[in-house]
Amino acid sequence: MLKIGGVPDVKFIIDSGASCNVIERKLWETLKREKVKCVSKKCQKKLFAYGNREPLKMAGSFTTDI
């Protein structure tokens, strides 16, 4: 369990070898409802699942303290 942007007890797996970590929309909506402290913006980066040629559909990106 992690504390993400001031929101306690968030189940999360960090991939320390990845350039970024991805969360599902349901978790993002929960974090927003719990008043996560973060800086969010539109996603400019294209992310690809391993071995896939189509980029993932991204809602946005955010930066916060963990």
Number of C-alpha atoms within 10 A of each C-alpha: 9 14 14 19 17 16 17 14 10 13 10 14 11 10 10 8 7 8 7 10 12 13 11 9 12 8 13 14 12 13 19 12 10 13 12 19 16 16 10 11 11 10 13 9 10 10 17 12 9 6 6 9 9 10 11 11 10 16 11 12 17 12 12 12 10 10
